[in-house]
């Protein structure tokens, strides 16, 4: 899996940042991902009085059952501009995202912005995606080291995927299909610890 490539790249990026005590560094977890048993973490580093860079990622490798799949990983870097001081109040962000997924056997009746998710009921989709978007957020100060951060992003994602007959079987039905998605690309309720 390409994850072996992305983890050292992510760690190298963090190590290359020149961070000192006055730079403000935060670590975070998205509570919404936590509710889906998705392992996730983010690191945000102050670059200037009103600018930060945030890099977050998540990973879910668990089988829900033999007939259900909800596996994926996602990396999402974001540059943020804070209206007052960094890590406090309103901010705007521009993000990129990329990853891989393996979804199927999830019963639903959702047809959203040109993406017919009800197909996940009887099929499995496996592929990769890349894209970008913009976001708005607000950070509530909970204490000296703790924040609660809300964020909503919209943007674009391009994906290439294969379709399988069912979630538990391996019979491939279609190969190399493409889909263009425009809509929500980020939803976060982050619990943040500031150093």
N, C-alpha and C positions, 0 to 999 in steps of 0.2 A: 504494500500500500504506500502511497506517496506521503503518508504521514511521517515516515522516517526522514523525509527530506524537509518537511515544514517545521518540525520541532527544532532541529539545530539552527535553521534559518531564523526562527522566532527568537531563540535564545541569543544568537549572534547579534541580532538587531538590538535587543535590550542591552547586551554587554557593550555595544558600540556607543550607546548614549552616554554623554558626559554628565553624570548625576552627582550632585553634591548635596549636603544637608539642606541648603536653602532652596533647592530646586523643587521641592514638593513632589512626592511620589505617592501614588495610591494603588492599592490592590482592590479588586472587586469581584463579586459574583452576582450573576443575574438570577434573581429568585424565581423568575418565570421558567427559566431552563431547569433550575433545581427541581421544580415541581414535576418535570417530565423525566426525571432521573438522568438528565444530561449533565455530564461533568463539564464545568465551564470555569473560566477565570479570565481576568483582565488586568492589565497594568496600564496606568496612566502616568505620564511624566510631564512636569511643567517645563516649557521651553522659553517662555517670556511671560511678563505679568498677566497677559490675557490669552495666551496660547498654550495648549497642551496637545500631546499626541497620546491616543488611547489605542491599545492593541488587545483585542479580546478573541477568544476562541472557545469552541465547545466540541465535545466528542461524545457520541453515544454508540456503543458497540454491542448493546445487549439485545438478545432475542426476546421479544415480548411473548411469543409462543411459536409453535411450528408453522402456524398459518398467518402470523403477523410479523412485519418487519418495520422498524423505525430506527435504522442505523444511519449515522451521518457524522461528518466533521465539518467545521466551518472556521475560517480565520477571517477577522474583520478589523483592519486598521482604520483609524479615524483621526483626522486633524480637527481640533475644536477651537472655536473662538468664544471666549467668555465675555459677557457684556460688562461685568464689574471686575471682580477678581477671580482668578482661576479657582475652580472647585467650589464656587459659591454662586447660586442663583441661575440665571438664564444662560444658555449657550446654543450656538449653532455648530453643526459638524458636517464634514464631507467624508464619506467612507467608501471603501472598496470592500468586496467580499469574494470569497471563493471557497470551494470545498467539493465534497463528494457525498452521495446519498444512496440509500437502498431502502425504499419504502414500499409497503404493500400490505394487503389484507386488512386495511383500516376502514371500517364501515362508516360512511358519511354520505351526505347529500349536498355537498358544497360545490357550487360553480361560481368562482370568484374572479372577476377581472380577466376573463378569457382563459382561466386555468380551471379545467373540470376535475376537481379533486375527488369527485364521486367515483372516478375510474380506479382509485386506490382500493375500492371495496373488493374487486375481483381480480385485480392485476398487481404486479410488482414492477417498480421502475427503479433502474439502477443507472447512475450517471454522474456527471460533474457539472459545476456551474461557476460562472464568474460574473461580476457586475459592479455597480457603484450606486451611490445615492447620497441624499442630503438628509439631515436630521435636525430636530429641535429637542432640547431637553432642559430640565431644571434640577438643580441639586439642592436638597434641603439639608441644612446643618443639624445633626442630631446631638453632637457633642464635640469635644475638642478633636477627636480623631475619627469620628464616625459621620457619614453622610448617607442619605437615601436619595438616589438619583432616578428620575423618570426620563425616558427618551423614546421618541417615535421617529422613524426614518422611512422615507419613500425613495424609490429608485427603480433600477433596471437590473434584470438578471438574464443571462443567456445560458441555456443548458443544452447539453447533448446527452441522450439517454437511450437505453435499451428497454424494451417491454417484455415481460415474462407472463406466462399464462396465469399463474397464481403465485401467492406469496411463498408457499412451501415447496413448490416444484421448480425444476431448473429448465423447463422448456421455454426457449427464447422465441418470441413471436415476431418482434421487429427490432432492427438494429440501427443505431446512428440517427435517431430522430432528433430534431431541434425544436426548441420552444423559446419564445421571447416573452418575458414577464415584465410588466410594469405595475407597481403597486407598493404596499408596505414591504420594506426590506429589513427593518430593525424595530424591535419592541423590547424595551428593557425596564426592569425595576431592579436596579443595582443596589446592593448593600456594599458600601465603600468604606475602606479603612485607610486613613491618611497617615503617612509617616512624618 
